[in-house]
Amino acid sequence: MIKLVIIDDHPLVSGGVAMMLKDVNYVQIDASLGTGRQALRYLENGSPDIILLDINLPDIDGLELCDTIRKKNKQVKIIGLTSTNEAGIITQFLAKGGNGYLLKNMERDELLTAIDEVMDNKIFLSKSANQKLLEQFKTVSEAIHSTPVLTRREKEIIVLLHEGMNGPQIAEKLFLSPYTVETHRKNLMQKLNVNNTQQLLKVAAQHKLL
């Protein structure tokens, strides 16, 4: 019996997954959890075989939660479950220990295939996620180990940060709201796996992004 845990704050998603699996006699849903903190508390004692993890949780960033879970448990299979189909996010998720990536509009057969393949120690990507990666990389392995892909706007912002500008100054120069600039900065830190702007600029220089 494969024990599965769903971590998603939308009951409709958890309910949809449960409906897809209700007649599958070899998969048992052990828990449906709505926040990252609930998941971490559950995992202190629970030991599922597979976690379906929403990347956009209300309290903890899903990418960081994947990384935290992987550091605590090397065996559990983690499949991203999200509406976000961006190459940068997919590669980050896999680099942080994810085993698969599904979009929330998946079909039942795709979910079952993902479960079977990750339990067989394979990486599974939904068809659209795989296509998104292969638009930029030759293989999934290359994507995981390559230089992070930045958008045009992210490149502009990281250069201005390197020049010493702060968020409000960048917002004024690029005609953006300070909130938008901060969102881009957080996305950049996620992509480069750092915790502050100083580390961001250091790693960006190492990757020759400046």
Secondary structure, DSSP 8 states (H G I E B T S, - for coil): -EEEEEE-S-HHHHHHHHHHHTT-TTEEEEEEESSHHHHHHHHTT---SEEEEESB-SSSBHHHHHHHHHHH-SSSEEEEEES---HHHHHHHHHTT--EEEETT--HHHHHHHHHHHHTT--EE-HHHHHHHHTT-SSHHHHHHS-----HHHHHHHHHHHTT--HHHHHHHHT--HHHHHHHHHHHHHHHT-SSHHHHHHHHHHTT--
